[in-house]
Each structure stands twice: as structure tokens, then as C-alpha cells.
Amino acid sequence: MKIQQQCFATVFCALAFLSLAAPGPSLANEQAQPAQVAAAIQVAGARGLVPSRYLELNLQELMDIEITTAAKKARKLSDSSAAAYVLTEDDIRRSGATSIMDALRLVPGVEVAAINRHTYAITIRGFNDRFANKLLVLIDGRSVYTPLFAGTYWDVQDTVLEDIERIEVVRGPGGTLWGANAVNGVINIITKRAQDTQGTLISALGGNEEQGTFVVRHGAKIGDNAYMRVYAKSLEREGFEGPTVPIGDDQWRNVRGGGRLDWEASETDSLTVQGEYYDGQSFARQVEPTLSAPFTTGRFRAETDFAGGNILGRWKHLLGGGEQTELQVYYDRVDRQANNFNQYRNTIDIAFQHDLPIGDNSELIWGLGYRYVNDQHSNSIVFTLTPPDDTVNVFSAFIQDETSLLDDRLVLTLGSKFEQTDYTGFEAQPTARFLFKPADRHTIWGAVSRAVRSPSRVENDIEIFSRVLPTNALAPGVPPSPAAVLLRGNRDVDSEELLALELGYRPQLSDTVSLDIAGFYNDYDTLRAVVQRSSFEADPRLGIAIVADATNKMEGEGYGGELSADWVPSQRTQFRLGYSFLRLNLRLDPSVTVASIDEGFEDASPRNRAFMRGLFQLSADLELNATLRWVDGFSVNGTRVASYFTGDLRLGWLPVDGLEIALVGRNLTENEHFEFGESAFASGQATPVERSGYLMVTWER
């Protein structure tokens, strides 16, 4: 494997040398660009396959790309007082990613680990798990964060990649603007306007792992000021089979369709309406606990059927002088049926925002929100919610003021989010931020923030029959008999709290080199700890039970940093580097005399992660992308996950107008590697990621 890694790195360096050695312009002197590069820009931009508005940007202009997630309004990336990063549509296309999850691997500080073909552990700044609960994920401002376990079902987030304009990632607390659960970060997936997706697009891909993905989209103009698009997508991945895991049974199938309408009703009013419906299946091999020796059966093929849909409306009204209002309403329906647990959820969310300039150097943003969530569940002996049906109401408000001083070289931001929930009552999440520009091309920022994570439905009301142990395993000398291990929720559990300190520095060292450095220190309190009781308990259904309760008896600290660097030596060559370091120290309350399942989160994230990307425009119709990734070793639920080094290659060819053919190789340095282990809260089998390849054809007219 070391020989493969060395060969891949050698190829990467050779490509870089050839690109730099070939005649090409400096971005500081774009007028001197060769005819072939100009032709490449013209051809690719005209076909819509490469976003032309990014192709001609120099490094300074790339840093001026606007981001909305960090401040809930458009701000230059270089002027963001947060650890922010943007994946553009060109980044996603040239990466060869086939899912949102794979695209997120290209963001420094975002932990992405595939558990199997469809199940991922994704988080920011620690506490990673299949049910990671400190990361808020949005699609066009619609939360896809499930209140069941306070996380995200990634197998459902299969948005058409060609429709994504950008993915904005904010590492660190976002609770002041986005509310409880945006503790360690926010990911906002923003799709294109309908007017930017006119005409017809058809794409298809297939390979040894990707059995087939097919997308068709059509956009049209309606009247003078309205545009629409409709789309459909199907996906199918085969299950893993290999020497490490003979039978993976982790197939994934998904179909979806939807549309979007954008209408400029007047010079001051605009309306967006969008929605979609999806239906799919995923499989995994699970362990079924029993009450007879050897207390567990072998793994069986578990099937999950999921379906749902959503519709969103957004109205913007300009009042003049920079003042504007926005009203957003959406409805979301979830229907998910597994072997031992079925769930149905309806969510209605209403959000209002008002942007109000005050004088020449201050701007106030405030808003109100309401969310209604109704869920219904069918229980089994393995998985029980009491009560099976519940309704939760969340009322919220936020206010934030941004003031510019010293000729706009110093910007101070103060704000807070206020929420009233049925579970924990009133919560406040204030923040204070500053951004200082001591000189041109140099930015220093810092923040002090408080964030909370509200308890999920599971933490309040769950009872999971997770496994069976013989009683003498816990009490030597006792005659062996089966004892069920029950994980129980607790209606008295409080919100988890975070006090975060952040500091960042963004220097643009030259016309071709820029850095983005962010450091953080997180102080966590009242963290969830699933604590085992010291004695057995009689259970009328299961006999003897070992009970572990959800509590807030853990605290700790997390610290680390992220680095990203861009080097653009010529119009035809670009390099990107990302590195992150993380350390967590978690402690149980002194009153706890037994271990907690949640203690394992301390080691469930790699301390070091790094990647390097090279983007090469080889000719007017040929481009190459190469990515190297390295992840440090770590432990999940007591199981060691070895460090791994891997690489991806993508070769894109534009043979004729409107047609792109791409050949992609993924995880090329080794046959297979594990990226995560099995969660302590679920028994789904982990499978390795294997070397794969696929061919993708995209036609757009």
C-alpha cells in the first residue's frame, strides 16, 4: 500500500510541475493569458458545465464570494467574523463527488466518515457518531435536522448536485442566528435560482460501486419575470462484498422529483416556491438481541423504507435604503419504517426577518420564528417511545447589531437568539464578535458565544433494548442468567451548554496565495451521559434488566484549529490545502461510579486530518482534478479505526458543445479501508470503503 501511496503522490507532483511549467498567465496579469486558456473559459462557460463567473476570478475576487449563513445576510467571505468556508458548484463538479456527503470531505474541519454505503457520521469539532447531534444542516434555509435524535438522516439528503450553487459551512456556534442545536457548526446547502437552470440537462453515471444514477432537469421562462425548473433523480448503490466483510447488505436506492419557481413580482417583491418528494430504501446487517443463550442471534438483513416531501415558500420585500423583510414558511413530512421502529413526522416552520440599516455605520437584523413538530411512532420490544405520539412547539426570536468603526476597518457584532421550547423552557444564546483589518489583505476576527443543544425526543422518552448480557458478566459469582441492557430516556434531562472562544486570521500573502487560520476553545457543560445504574432491575417483559439512564453528568473541553490555503499560480492551475487538529477532554461527574457510553466521544474523532487538491486545465477541452486525503487513527465504541491515506482522480472532457464526459477514480491507493465503527446506540454493521470508479456523462442544452 505504501508503494501505491508514493506512486499517487508522485503523479500528483508531476501534474503540478507540468501545469506550472507549461506556458500560462499569472493571475496578476490576466491580459497575457494564452489563447487556449481563453478558449477553454469561453467554451466551458458557454456550455454551462463550468460556472464562468468563477473561472475568471483572481484570488482576491474568490475571497469576495458572498456568504449568507454566518450573518443571515450577504457578506464577503473575507469579511466574515466566523470560521466560514464555501464550496462552489465548480468545486463540487470537479471533485467527482456523487453525494453531498462526499463533497463535504473537501471542507477543512468537517469530519466525514462513511459507516456503510448510505450511513454517514458527519460533524464539526468533535462528538462524531451516526447520530451526531451538534451540527445543524439546512437546505435553502429549511432545517433537515431531525428532532428524533437531534441529527441528520444523510441517506435522505440526495439533492441533485448539478442544482447546488454552493455549500456554506460555518465551523463553530451558530445558535445566535439559527437557534438551538447549531452548537459546533452549520452547513447550509444553497441551490441555484430557477433562472440559472434554464434549458434541459441530462446526466447519467455508473461504475463498480455506483450501479446507476440518472438525472433529468428542465427549466423554462414563464411570462416576463418568472422562471421554473422541474427535475427527477434516481440512485442505486450496490452492497459491499469483500474479504473483510463477506456480506455487507448495505444497498441504497432512492428516487426523487421536484421543482422550483422564482418570480420577480415587482421591483420590490420576489417570491420563491420550491418542493420535492422522495422515496427510497436502505439495507444493513444488524444484530437482533434475544433472551436465550448465547443472548444474541447472528446478523440479519434489516430494511429501512423512507419517503417524504416538503414545500417551501419565501417572500422578500425591499423597503428602500437597504431595508428589507423576508418571510419564509415550509412544511416537511417524514415517513420512515424500519424493522423495529416506524416513525411519521410533520413539521411546520415559520420565520420572519427584518434587515434595518441604522445611520451610516450600523445595521440591525431581527426576526421571529415558530416551529410545530408532531410525531407518531409504532413501538416494539426493541425500541419504545413513551408516549408514542407527541407534539412540540418552539417559539423564537433573534436580534443582532453590526457596527462599523475606524473607516470600516473594525466591525463589532452583538446579538442573541431566544427560544421557548416545551422540553427545557427558555434558552438564550448570545454572541459577541469582532473583525479587524489592520492592513490591506489582512483580517483578524474573534468571537465569544454561548450555544445550547436541546434534548431530543429519544433522550426524553426512549427505551432501547440494545443487547443482552449474562448477569455474571457484571457480578462474578452470580449464577448466569440473561439480563437485558435497557437505555432509557429522561424527561428531566437539560440542554447541553457550550461557551466557545474563537480567533481567526485571514492573510492574502500575494496575488496568488491566501491563508485562513482559525483556532477555538470550547467549554462544554451538562453534556449528555448515558449512565448505568449500580443494581439490576426487574422488568415484566424482559426479566432482569441492566438500566442506563440519560443524564447531564458530563462536562469537558475541546480545542483545536483549522487551516486552509489557496495557491493559484496561473489561470490553468489551482491548489488547495486543508488541515485540522482536534482534542477533546471529557469528564464524568464524581458521583458516577461506572462508565458512560458517551465517554467514547472523546476518542471518536481523529486528532489530525489533511487534504490537498490540485485543479489543472490541461487544454481547452480537457481538465484534471486530483485529491489526496489523510485521516489519523481513532476509536469508535472501543474499536480502533486505523489511519488511512487515499486519493481521487477525475478527468473531464468536453468533446462537443453541451457535452461533458468524466472518468472518476475514488480511493485509489488501497483496496478498502474502514472510516468509522458501529455506534453504541445502534447495531448496524460497519463496512469498509473500497476502491471504485465510474463514468459520468452530462448533456446540457
C-alpha positions in Angstrom: 0.0 0.0 0.0 2.9 2.4 0.7 4.1 1.9 -2.9 0.6 2.8 -4.2 0.6 5.9 -2.0 4.0 7.0 -3.1 3.1 6.5 -6.8 -0.1 8.5 -6.4 1.8 11.4 -4.7 4.4 11.2 -7.4 1.7 11.5 -10.1 0.2 14.4 -8.3 3.5 16.3 -8.1 4.3 15.6 -11.7 0.9 17.0 -12.8 1.6 20.1 -10.8 5.1 20.5 -12.3 3.8 20.1 -15.9 1.0 22.6 -15.3 3.3 25.2 -13.8 6.0 24.6 -16.4 3.6 25.0 -19.3 3.0 28.5 -20.6 0.3 30.1 -18.6 -0.6 33.5 -17.2 -0.2 34.8 -13.7 -3.5 35.9 -12.2 -1.9 39.3 -11.6 -1.7 39.8 -15.4 -4.8 38.2 -16.9 -4.4 40.2 -20.1 -1.5 37.9 -21.0 -3.4 34.7 -20.9 -2.8 32.3 -23.8 -5.4 31.8 -26.5 -6.0 28.2 -25.4 -6.9 29.2 -21.8 -9.3 31.9 -23.1 -10.9 29.4 -25.4 -11.3 26.9 -22.5 -13.0 29.6 -20.5 -15.3 30.6 -23.4 -16.2 27.0 -24.3 -16.8 25.8 -20.8 -18.7 28.8 -19.7 -21.0 28.7 -22.8 -21.9 25.1 -22.1 -22.8 25.8 -18.5 -20.6 22.9 -17.5 -18.2 25.2 -15.7 -19.6 28.2 -13.9 -18.0 31.0 -15.9 -18.4 33.6 -13.1 -15.8 31.7 -11.1 -13.4 30.8 -14.0 -12.1 34.3 -14.4 -11.9 35.3 -10.8 -8.5 36.1 -9.3 -7.7 35.2 -5.7 -8.9 38.4 -4.3 -12.2 38.0 -6.0 -12.6 34.5 -4.8 -12.2 35.8 -1.3 -15.0 38.2 -2.1 -17.6 35.5 -2.8 -20.6 36.2 -0.7 -21.7 34.0 2.2 -25.1 34.3 3.9 -25.0 31.6 6.6 -22.6 33.4 9.0 -24.6 36.6 9.3 -28.0 35.8 7.8 -27.3 38.3 5.0 -24.8 38.6 2.2 -21.2 39.2 3.4 -17.9 38.8 1.7 -16.2 35.6 2.8 -13.1 37.6 3.7 -15.4 39.9 5.9 -17.0 37.1 7.9 -16.3 37.1 11.6 -16.6 33.3 11.8 -14.7 30.2 10.6 -16.5 30.1 7.3 -15.8 28.1 4.1 -17.6 27.9 0.7 -17.8 25.0 -1.7 -18.7 26.4 -5.1 -20.6 24.5 -7.8 -17.3 24.1 -9.6 -15.6 22.7 -6.5 -18.3 20.0 -6.3 -18.4 19.2 -10.0 -14.6 18.9 -10.3 -14.3 16.8 -7.1 -16.1 13.8 -8.7 -18.3 13.6 -5.6 -21.6 11.7 -6.1 -23.3 12.9 -2.9 -23.4 15.9 -0.6 -21.6 13.8 2.0 -18.6 13.1 -0.3 -18.5 16.8 -1.3 -18.2 17.8 2.4 -14.9 15.9 2.6 -13.4 19.0 0.9 -14.1 21.4 3.8 -11.4 21.8 6.4 -12.8 20.9 9.9 -15.7 18.9 8.7 -15.5 15.2 9.8 -17.0 12.9 7.2 -16.8 9.1 7.7 -18.8 6.5 5.8 -20.2 3.8 8.1 -21.6 1.9 5.1 -22.9 2.7 1.6 -25.7 5.1 2.9 -25.0 5.8 6.5 -22.5 8.5 7.5 -21.1 10.0 10.6 -20.6 13.8 10.0 -19.8 16.5 12.5 -17.7 19.6 13.1 -15.2 19.9 16.0 -15.9 16.5 17.6 -18.6 14.2 19.1 -18.9 12.3 15.8 -21.3 9.4 15.5 -24.0 8.0 13.3 -26.3 10.1 15.5 -24.0 13.2 15.7 -26.2 15.8 17.5 -24.3 19.1 17.5 -24.4 20.1 13.8 -27.3 22.0 12.1 -27.9 21.1 8.4 -30.0 23.3 6.2 -31.1 23.1 2.5 -32.1 26.5 1.3 -32.8 27.6 4.8 -35.0 24.5 5.6 -33.7 22.5 8.5 -33.1 18.8 7.8 -32.1 18.3 11.5 -34.4 15.6 12.9 -35.7 16.2 16.5 -35.9 12.4 17.0 -32.2 12.1 17.8 -31.0 15.6 17.1 -29.1 14.8 14.0 -29.4 14.2 10.2 -30.6 11.3 8.1 -27.9 11.5 5.5 -29.4 8.8 3.3 -32.4 11.2 2.5 -30.2 14.2 1.6 -29.7 13.3 -2.0 -30.3 16.7 -3.7 -29.4 16.9 -7.4 -25.7 18.0 -7.3 -26.0 19.9 -10.5 -28.6 22.2 -8.9 -26.4 23.2 -6.0 -24.9 26.7 -6.3 -22.8 26.5 -3.2 -22.4 24.9 0.2 -21.7 27.3 3.0 -20.1 25.8 6.2 -19.7 27.8 9.4 -17.5 26.0 11.9 -18.3 27.0 15.5 -21.5 28.1 17.2 -24.3 29.4 15.0 -27.1 29.5 17.7 -27.4 33.3 17.8 -28.9 33.2 14.3 -30.1 29.7 13.8 -31.2 28.6 17.2 -30.6 25.6 19.5 -28.6 22.7 18.0 -26.3 24.8 15.9 -23.6 24.1 18.6 -20.5 23.1 16.8 -21.4 24.3 13.3 -23.9 25.0 10.5 -24.0 23.5 7.0 -26.2 25.4 4.6 -26.8 23.8 1.1 -28.0 26.5 -1.3 -29.5 25.6 -4.7 -29.5 27.7 -7.8 -32.2 30.1 -8.8 -34.6 28.8 -11.5 -33.3 31.4 -14.0 -29.8 29.9 -13.6 -31.0 26.4 -14.7 -32.8 27.1 -18.0 -32.9 24.5 -20.7 -32.5 20.8 -20.4 -29.9 18.8 -18.5 -29.5 15.0 -18.6 -26.7 13.2 -16.7 -26.0 9.5 -16.0 -23.2 7.7 -14.2 -22.3 4.1 -13.5 -19.5 2.1 -12.1 -18.5 -0.8 -9.9 -20.0 0.8 -6.7 -22.4 3.3 -8.2 -24.8 0.9 -10.1 -26.5 3.8 -11.7 -27.5 7.5 -11.1 -29.7 9.3 -13.6 -30.8 12.9 -13.5 -33.1 14.9 -15.8 -33.9 18.5 -15.4 -35.7 21.1 -17.4 -36.0 24.9 -16.9 -38.2 27.4 -18.7 -39.3 31.0 -18.5 -42.9 31.7 -17.6 -44.1 35.2 -18.6 -41.8 38.2 -18.3 -40.4 37.8 -14.8 -40.9 34.2 -13.7 -38.8 31.1 -14.2 -39.2 27.5 -13.2 -37.5 24.2 -13.2 -38.5 20.6 -12.7 -36.3 17.6 -12.0 -36.1 13.9 -11.3 -33.3 11.8 -10.0 -32.8 8.1 -9.3 -29.8 6.5 -7.5 -28.8 2.9 -6.7 -25.7 1.7 -4.9 -24.7 -1.9 -4.6 -23.9 -3.6 -1.2 -20.4 -4.2 -0.1 -18.9 -7.7 -0.6 -15.2 -8.3 0.2 -12.8 -10.3 2.3 -13.2 -8.1 5.4 -17.0 -8.2 5.4 -18.2 -11.1 3.3 -21.8 -9.9 3.1 -22.4 -6.2 3.6 -26.1 -6.0 2.6 -25.9 -2.2 2.6 -27.6 -1.4 -0.7 -29.1 2.1 -1.1 -31.9 3.1 -3.5 -33.5 6.5 -3.9 -35.8 8.3 -6.3 -36.9 11.9 -6.0 -38.5 14.6 -8.0 -39.4 18.3 -7.5 -39.4 21.8 -8.8 -38.8 25.4 -8.1 -40.4 28.7 -9.2 -38.8 32.1 -8.9 -41.0 35.2 -9.6 -39.9 38.8 -9.6 -43.3 40.2 -8.9 -42.2 43.8 -8.9 -39.1 45.9 -8.4 -39.6 45.4 -4.6 -41.1 42.0 -4.3 -39.9 38.5 -5.2 -41.3 35.1 -4.5 -39.7 31.6 -4.4 -41.7 28.4 -4.2 -40.0 25.0 -4.2 -40.7 21.5 -3.2 -39.9 17.8 -3.7 -41.0 14.3 -3.0 -38.6 11.3 -2.4 -38.9 7.6 -1.9 -36.2 5.1 -1.1 -34.8 2.0 0.6 -31.6 1.3 2.5 -30.3 -2.0 3.9 -27.9 -3.0 6.7 -27.0 -6.1 8.6 -28.0 -5.8 12.3 -27.8 -7.9 15.4 -31.1 -9.0 17.0 -30.8 -9.4 20.8 -32.6 -12.5 22.4 -33.3 -13.7 25.9 -31.7 -17.1 25.4 -28.1 -18.2 25.2 -25.9 -17.0 23.6 -28.2 -13.9 24.0 -27.7 -12.6 20.5 -28.5 -14.0 17.1 -26.4 -13.7 14.1 -26.7 -10.6 11.9 -29.8 -10.4 9.7 -30.7 -8.2 6.8 -32.6 -5.1 8.0 -34.6 -3.0 5.6 -35.5 0.7 6.1 -38.1 2.3 3.8 -38.2 6.0 3.8 -40.4 8.5 2.0 -41.4 12.1 2.4 -41.6 15.5 0.9 -41.5 19.2 1.6 -42.7 22.5 0.2 -41.2 25.9 0.9 -42.3 29.5 0.1 -40.1 32.6 0.6 -41.2 36.2 0.0 -38.8 39.1 0.0 -39.8 42.8 0.1 -37.4 45.7 -0.4 -38.3 48.8 1.5 -35.5 51.1 0.2 -32.3 52.3 1.7 -31.0 48.8 2.3 -34.1 47.9 4.4 -35.9 44.7 3.6 -38.1 42.0 5.0 -38.3 38.3 4.4 -41.0 35.7 5.3 -40.3 32.0 4.9 -42.8 29.2 5.5 -42.2 25.5 4.9 -43.9 22.1 5.6 -42.0 18.9 5.9 -43.3 15.3 6.0 -41.2 12.3 7.1 -42.3 8.6 6.8 -39.6 6.2 7.9 -40.2 2.5 8.5 -37.5 0.2 9.9 -37.6 -3.4 11.2 -38.3 -2.5 14.8 -39.5 1.1 14.6 -41.7 3.2 12.4 -41.9 7.0 12.6 -44.1 9.7 11.0 -43.3 13.4 11.4 -45.0 16.6 10.3 -43.1 19.9 10.7 -44.4 23.4 10.0 -41.9 26.2 10.3 -42.5 30.0 10.0 -39.6 32.5 10.1 -39.7 36.3 9.6 -36.6 38.6 9.3 -36.2 42.3 9.1 -32.9 44.0 8.0 -32.8 47.6 9.1 -29.9 50.0 8.5 -29.3 52.5 11.3 -27.3 55.5 10.3 -24.3 55.2 8.1 -22.3 52.6 10.0 -24.8 50.3 11.8 -27.2 47.6 10.7 -29.8 45.8 12.8 -31.2 42.4 11.9 -34.1 40.9 13.9 -36.5 38.1 13.4 -39.3 35.9 14.9 -39.9 32.2 14.4 -42.3 29.4 15.2 -41.9 25.7 14.7 -44.6 23.0 15.2 -43.5 19.3 15.2 -45.9 16.4 15.5 -44.6 12.9 15.5 -46.2 9.4 15.7 -44.3 6.2 16.3 -45.0 2.5 16.4 -43.1 0.7 19.1 -41.6 -2.8 19.5 -39.9 -4.7 22.3 -36.5 -3.4 21.0 -37.4 0.3 20.5 -40.1 2.1 22.5 -41.1 5.8 22.8 -43.4 6.8 25.6 -45.8 8.4 24.7 -45.7 7.1 21.1 -47.2 10.4 19.8 -46.0 13.8 20.8 -46.2 17.5 19.7 -43.5 20.1 20.3 -43.8 23.8 19.9 -40.8 26.1 19.6 -41.1 29.9 19.7 -38.0 32.0 18.9 -36.7 35.5 18.3 -33.3 36.9 17.5 -31.6 40.3 17.3 -28.2 41.2 16.0 -26.5 44.6 15.5 -23.4 45.1 13.4 -21.5 48.4 13.8 -18.6 49.6 11.6 -15.9 51.8 13.1 -12.5 53.2 12.1 -13.4 53.7 8.5 -14.8 50.2 8.3 -11.6 48.6 9.5 -13.3 47.5 12.7 -16.7 45.8 12.8 -18.4 44.8 16.1 -21.3 42.4 16.2 -23.6 41.8 19.2 -26.6 39.6 19.2 -28.6 36.8 20.8 -31.2 34.1 20.0 -34.1 33.5 22.4 -36.1 30.3 22.3 -39.0 28.9 24.3 -39.3 25.1 24.0 -41.7 22.5 25.5 -38.7 20.4 26.7 -36.4 22.9 28.5 -38.3 26.2 28.6 -36.4 29.5 27.9 -33.0 29.5 26.4 -30.7 32.4 25.4 -27.7 32.2 23.1 -25.7 35.4 22.9 -22.6 36.2 20.9 -20.1 39.0 20.7 -17.8 39.2 17.6 -15.2 41.5 16.2 -13.5 41.8 12.8 -10.4 44.0 12.4 -8.4 44.8 9.3 -5.0 46.2 10.4 -3.9 46.4 6.8 -5.0 45.6 3.3 -5.4 41.9 2.7 -5.1 41.1 6.4 -8.2 40.3 8.6 -8.3 39.3 12.2 -11.6 38.1 13.8 -12.7 36.7 17.2 -15.9 35.6 19.0 -17.3 34.7 22.3 -20.5 32.7 22.0 -22.9 30.6 24.1 -24.8 27.8 22.4 -27.2 25.1 23.6 -28.4 21.8 22.3 -32.0 21.0 23.3 -32.8 17.4 24.3 -34.1 15.2 21.5 -37.2 13.0 21.6 -35.0 10.0 22.2 -33.2 11.5 25.2 -36.6 12.3 26.8 -38.7 9.3 26.0 -36.7 6.4 24.7 -36.3 2.8 25.9 -33.9 0.8 23.8 -33.4 -2.9 24.3 -29.9 -2.8 22.9 -28.3 -6.2 23.9 -28.3 -9.0 26.5 -25.5 -9.8 28.9 -25.2 -12.7 31.3 -25.6 -11.4 34.9 -22.3 -13.0 36.0 -20.5 -10.7 33.5 -21.3 -7.8 35.8 -21.4 -9.6 39.1 -18.9 -12.5 39.4 -20.2 -15.5 41.4 -23.9 -14.9 40.5 -25.5 -17.7 38.6 -25.6 -16.8 34.9 -28.9 -15.7 33.6 -29.9 -13.3 30.8 -30.0 -9.6 31.7 -31.4 -7.1 29.1 -29.5 -3.9 28.7 -32.0 -1.0 28.5 -31.1 2.6 27.6 -33.8 4.9 29.0 -34.6 8.5 28.3 -35.3 11.1 31.0 -37.8 13.9 30.9 -35.6 15.8 33.4 -32.6 16.0 31.1 -31.4 19.6 30.4 -29.9 21.2 27.4 -26.2 20.8 26.7 -24.3 24.1 27.0 -21.3 25.4 25.2 -19.2 28.5 25.9 -16.9 29.0 22.8 -13.9 31.2 22.3 -12.7 31.6 18.7 -9.9 33.5 17.0 -9.1 33.7 13.3 -6.6 35.3 10.9 -7.0 35.6 7.1 -4.0 37.0 5.2 -3.7 37.2 1.5 0.0 36.9 1.2 0.2 37.7 -2.5 -1.8 37.8 -5.7 -1.7 34.1 -5.8 -1.6 32.8 -2.1 -4.0 33.2 0.7 -4.5 31.5 4.1 -7.4 31.1 6.5 -6.5 30.1 10.1 -9.0 29.5 12.9 -8.5 28.4 16.5 -11.1 27.6 19.1 -11.5 26.6 22.7 -14.9 25.0 23.7 -16.1 24.6 27.3 -18.9 22.1 27.5 -21.3 21.7 30.4 -24.3 19.5 31.2 -23.3 17.1 28.4 -25.4 14.0 27.9 -24.1 10.9 29.7 -25.9 7.6 29.5 -25.1 6.3 32.9 -25.6 2.7 34.0 -27.3 2.0 37.3 -25.4 0.2 40.0 -28.0 -2.5 40.6 -30.2 -4.8 38.5 -33.9 -4.1 37.9 -36.8 -6.4 37.4 -38.6 -5.9 34.1 -42.0 -7.5 33.5 -41.2 -8.1 29.8 -37.6 -9.0 29.9 -36.9 -10.4 33.4 -33.7 -8.9 34.8 -32.6 -5.6 33.3 -29.4 -3.5 33.4 -30.7 0.1 33.0 -28.7 3.0 31.8 -30.3 6.5 32.0 -29.8 9.7 30.1 -28.3 12.3 32.4 -26.4 15.6 32.2 -23.5 14.2 34.3 -20.6 15.0 31.9 -18.5 18.1 31.1 -15.3 18.8 29.2 -13.3 20.9 26.9 -12.4 20.8 23.2 -9.7 22.8 21.5 -8.0 22.8 18.1 -7.8 24.7 14.9 -8.3 24.6 11.1 -6.1 25.8 8.3 -7.0 26.3 4.6 -4.7 27.6 2.0 -5.2 28.5 -1.7 -2.4 28.9 -4.2 -3.4 30.0 -7.7 -0.1 30.1 -9.7 -1.9 30.5 -13.1 -5.2 30.7 -14.7 -5.0 27.0 -15.5 -3.7 25.7 -12.2 -5.0 25.9 -8.6 -4.0 24.1 -5.4 -6.0 23.9 -2.1 -4.8 22.6 1.2 -6.8 21.8 4.3 -5.7 20.7 7.8 -7.5 20.4 11.1 -6.5 19.4 14.6 -8.9 18.5 17.4 -8.6 17.4 21.0 -11.5 16.6 23.4 -11.2 16.0 27.2 -14.4 14.7 28.8 -15.1 14.1 32.4 -18.0 12.4 34.3 -19.5 13.8 37.4 -17.7 12.5 40.5 -21.0 10.9 41.6 -20.8 8.5 38.6 -19.0 5.3 39.6 -19.5 3.4 36.3 -18.5 4.2 32.7 -20.8 6.2 30.4 -21.4 5.3 26.7 -20.9 8.9 25.8 -17.3 9.0 27.2 -16.3 7.3 23.9 -16.9 10.5 22.1 -13.5 11.7 23.4 -11.7 9.4 21.0 -14.4 9.2 18.3 -12.8 11.9 16.1 -9.3 11.8 14.5 -6.9 14.4 16.0 -5.4 15.2 12.7 -6.9 15.3 9.2 -5.5 16.8 6.0 -6.2 17.0 2.3 -4.7 18.6 -0.8 -6.4 19.3 -4.1 -5.0 20.2 -7.5 -7.1 21.5 -10.3 -5.4 21.5 -13.8 -6.8 22.9 -17.0 -4.8 20.7 -19.4 -6.2 22.1 -22.6 -9.3 23.9 -24.0 -11.5 20.8 -23.6 -9.6 18.7 -21.0 -9.4 19.2 -17.2 -8.0 17.1 -14.4 -8.6 17.1 -10.7 -6.5 15.2 -8.1 -7.2 14.9 -4.4 -5.1 13.4 -1.6 -6.7 12.8 1.8 -5.1 11.6 5.1 -7.1 10.8 8.3 -5.5 10.0 11.6 -6.5 6.9 13.5 -9.2 7.0 16.3 -11.5 4.8 18.3 -15.3 4.2 18.0 -17.1 2.5 20.8 -13.9 0.8 21.8 -13.0 -0.3 18.3 -9.9 1.1 16.7 -10.2 2.7 13.2 -6.8 2.7 11.6 -5.4 5.8 9.9 -5.7 5.9 6.1 -4.4 7.8 3.1 -6.3 7.8 -0.1 -6.6 9.7 -3.4 -9.1 10.5 -6.0 -8.7 11.4 -9.7 -11.2 13.0 -12.1 -10.6 13.6 -15.8 -13.2 15.7 -17.6 -13.5 16.0 -21.4 -15.7 18.5 -23.3 -15.8 16.9 -26.8 -18.6 18.9 -28.3 -20.8 21.8 -27.3 -23.1 20.9 -24.3 -21.5 17.5 -23.6 -19.1 16.5 -20.8 -17.7 13.1 -20.2 -15.9 12.5 -16.9 -13.9 9.4 -15.7 -13.5 9.3 -11.9 -11.4 7.0 -9.7 -12.1 7.1 -5.9 -10.0 5.8 -3.0 -7.3 4.6 -5.4 -4.4 4.0 -3.0 -5.8 0.8 -1.4 -8.5 -1.9 -2.0 -10.5 -0.9 1.1 -10.4 0.9 4.4 -12.8 1.5 7.3 -13.8 5.1 8.1 -15.9 4.5 11.2 -17.2 1.8 13.5 -20.6 0.8 14.8 -22.5 3.2 17.1 -23.0 2.3 20.7 -26.7 3.2 20.2 -27.3 1.1 17.1 -26.2 -2.3 15.9 -25.9 -1.7 12.2 -22.8 -3.3 10.7 -20.0 -1.1 9.5 -18.5 -1.8 6.1 -15.3 -0.6 4.5 -15.0 2.0 1.7 -13.5 0.3 -1.4 -11.6 1.4 -4.4 -14.1 2.4 -7.1 -14.6 4.1 -10.4 -17.3 5.4 -12.6 -18.1 7.1 -15.9 -20.4 10.2 -15.9 -21.9 11.7 -19.0 -23.7 15.1 -18.8 -25.5 16.8 -21.6 -27.0 20.3 -21.3 -28.7 22.4 -23.8 
